[in-house]
Amino acid sequence: MGGQEQEGVRPEGHFQGIFDVYKRYDYLVVAAPVYAFGFPATVKNVMDRFFVNLDPL
């Protein structure tokens, strides 16, 4: 990884794996800073895509 895309692996595939795991659980506790400038782009991308998919109770 390290900022480079792997041959034949799309970034959406990484997120789909995380989302599949999330759907198996009843509860998920997430603590994420509102402003974090030190995160790599990959982490920011996953957070941006993941939080919009959370279902309210």
C-alpha positions as CSV (number, residue, x, y, z in Angstrom):
1,M,0.0,0.0,0.0
2,G,1.9,3.0,1.2
3,G,0.2,5.4,-1.2
4,Q,0.7,3.2,-4.2
5,E,-2.1,1.2,-5.8
6,Q,-1.5,-2.5,-6.1
7,E,-1.8,-4.1,-9.5
8,G,-5.3,-5.2,-10.2
9,V,-6.7,-4.0,-6.8
10,R,-9.1,-1.1,-6.9
11,P,-9.4,1.1,-3.8
12,E,-13.2,0.4,-3.7
13,G,-12.3,-3.2,-3.0
14,H,-10.6,-2.3,0.2
15,F,-13.6,-0.3,1.4
16,Q,-16.0,-3.0,0.4
17,G,-14.2,-5.4,2.8
18,I,-14.5,-3.0,5.7
19,F,-18.1,-2.4,4.9
20,D,-18.9,-6.2,4.8
21,V,-17.4,-6.6,8.3
22,Y,-19.4,-3.7,9.6
23,K,-22.7,-5.2,8.4
24,R,-22.1,-8.3,10.5
25,Y,-22.2,-6.5,13.8
26,D,-25.1,-5.1,15.9
27,Y,-23.0,-2.3,17.4
28,L,-20.0,-0.4,16.3
29,V,-18.2,2.3,18.4
30,V,-16.3,4.8,16.4
31,A,-14.2,7.6,17.7
32,A,-12.8,9.8,15.0
33,P,-11.5,13.3,15.2
34,V,-13.4,16.0,13.4
35,Y,-10.2,17.7,12.2
36,A,-7.1,15.6,11.7
37,F,-4.5,16.8,9.3
38,G,-2.0,14.1,10.0
39,F,-4.0,11.2,8.6
40,P,-2.9,9.7,5.2
41,A,-5.3,10.2,2.3
42,T,-6.2,6.5,2.4
43,V,-7.5,6.7,6.0
44,K,-9.5,9.9,5.2
45,N,-11.0,8.2,2.1
46,V,-12.2,5.3,4.2
47,M,-13.7,7.5,6.9
48,D,-15.5,9.7,4.4
49,R,-17.1,6.7,2.7
50,F,-17.8,4.7,5.8
51,F,-19.6,7.3,7.9
52,V,-22.2,8.1,5.3
53,N,-23.2,4.4,5.3
54,L,-23.9,4.2,9.1
55,D,-27.5,3.5,9.9
56,P,-29.0,5.4,12.8
57,L,-30.6,3.3,15.5
